[in-house]
């Protein structure tokens, strides 16, 4: 989703002291299809990112359509492919220190929205 536990900003802080870059590779499966998202963040220069799909035991690049405005096209692709945005993904998968009870402490409207996204009920609305 292009975010880290510190938020959407200051990605350069993720690069280890003394290193020239960092790389994040996330492999996952949706509806029986294996995907791999790779993000490379050099200390100097522009970050790169790609999406691949496993076909016949080989990884093949996925053509990600451009996103509107300043939206990250990979993030937009992930939201459409996975069916949930970063907040719902984070609440359902990542148990961040101090935020593990987010669903329990959320108000009824927010909790309902999070849970609907987690179970995919929004698509049936």
Residue, then its C-alpha position, 0 to 999 in steps of 0.5 A: x500500500x506504500x505505507x509503513x508503520x510510521x505512515x505515508x511520509x519519511x520513507x527514507x528513514x526505512x533505509x538502514x544507516x550505512x546502506x544505499x537502499x532498502x527493498x520490500x518484497x511482499x508475496x500474497x495470494x488472492x482468489x488462487x492467483x499468486x502476486x508479488x509487489x516489490x518496492x525499491x527505495x534508494x537513499x538517493x534517487x527515485x523509488x521504483x515499484x513493480x507488481x508480478x503474477x506467478x504464471x506457470x511457475x514464473x513471475x511475469x510483470x503485471x501492467x498496472x494502470x495509471x492512477x488519477x492525480x497523485x494517487x500511487x498506481x500500485x496502491x490503487x491496484x492493491x486496493x482493487x485486487x485485494x478488495x480493501x484499503x490500507x486501514x482495513x488491511x492494517x486493522x485486520x492483519x497487522x497488530x501494531x503495538x498499542x493498536x491491537x484493540x482498534x476494532x474493539x475500541x472503535x465506535x459502532x460506525x467505524x467498527x462496522x466499516x472495518x469489519x465489512x471491509x475485512x470480510x469483503x461484505x462491501x462488494x455485496x452492498 
